[in-house]
């Protein structure tokens, strides 16, 4: 099976919605899909740089993949996904010293990568909010992506703390 189909050469692509629509490649839904995919790749890179079960990055990746299905086929992303991320934030925060200054992205390579993922999560959130103006976006999706950026910030701090890498502060 070939990876290329040539069907998207004129700026449209198949979208796996219930009615298998074709949409322009610059459609806001495709912008969301692409940004979630980019975010997933950044989290995968961070996981390859620093693997620790506390971070739980593979489950985050699965949730992001599910989010795409939620938007296309009415799959379920639930409040449990949101509370699981909140629990991880709380678990890591308990181990961290209090934040008393602004923190610049950096430190350990994995922490810097988590900061990159955080900024992509914020962009995904902006795209999802835009998508929600004219499309049905379940509240749990917006809640999850909002918490995820907080999670990635905390995870970056946690990696720096665990590796005894100095955070860059302002």
Secondary structure, DSSP 8 states (H G I E B T S, - for coil): --S--STTTTSEEE--STT--EEETTSHHHHHHHHHHHHHHHHHHHHHH---TTT-HHHHHHHHHHHHHHHHH-----HHHHHHHHHHHHHHHHHS----S-EES-SSHHHHHHHHHHHHHHHHHHHHHHHHTTS---HHHHHHHHHHHHHHHHHHHHHHHHTT---EE-
